[in-house]
Amino acid sequence: MNYKIIEKESFKIVGVKREFSCVNGQNQVEIPKMWNDVHADGTNDLLFQLNTGQIKGVLGVCVDKRDSQSQLMDYWIATDHTGNTPEGLLELKIPASKWGVFEVHGAMPDAMQTAWKQIFSEWFPSSQYKHAGTPDLEVYTNGNPSSPDYYSEIWIPLK
């Protein structure tokens, strides 16, 4: 598993979000449907055009809201954007952090879901890092996400 550790100042994302249940992996079934929707309605293309920040690509942003009463998460499809938030989109500030940036190779959504499992079952237990508790990022580059050669990344905030 190829990764690097970087530090990045806070930044703003703009995009759309939905709330999902994490019970019985429901989020892993519903999030790919959200991606289908943003491809069909043109939001994905708009986000690539609005990508004026340092992270190049469209982001899947996981905001864990799980606690003792709730098994919910917000999932954003967004982009790193400087400037005003365009009408019809929401914004979220991502705090400054140390990040583990993990390479993901392969077709979506399987390659991404497999990488998440590896990070939490293999990498975290063998590293000195803990999850910082702020949003995670999936970075999707411009290209064919169905290609076996497709490149993407997972950014995890670390402490």
Salt bridges, closest charged atoms under 4 A:
GLU19 OE2 - LYS65 NZ 2.50
GLU30 OE2 - LYS33 NZ 3.34
ASP37 OD2 - ARG18 NH2 2.86
ASP64 OD2 - ARG66 NH2 3.00
ASP74 OD2 - LYS17 NZ 3.62
ASP74 OD1 - LYS65 NZ 3.18
GLU103 OE1 - HIS105 NE2 2.95
ASP136 OD1 - HIS131 NE2 2.65
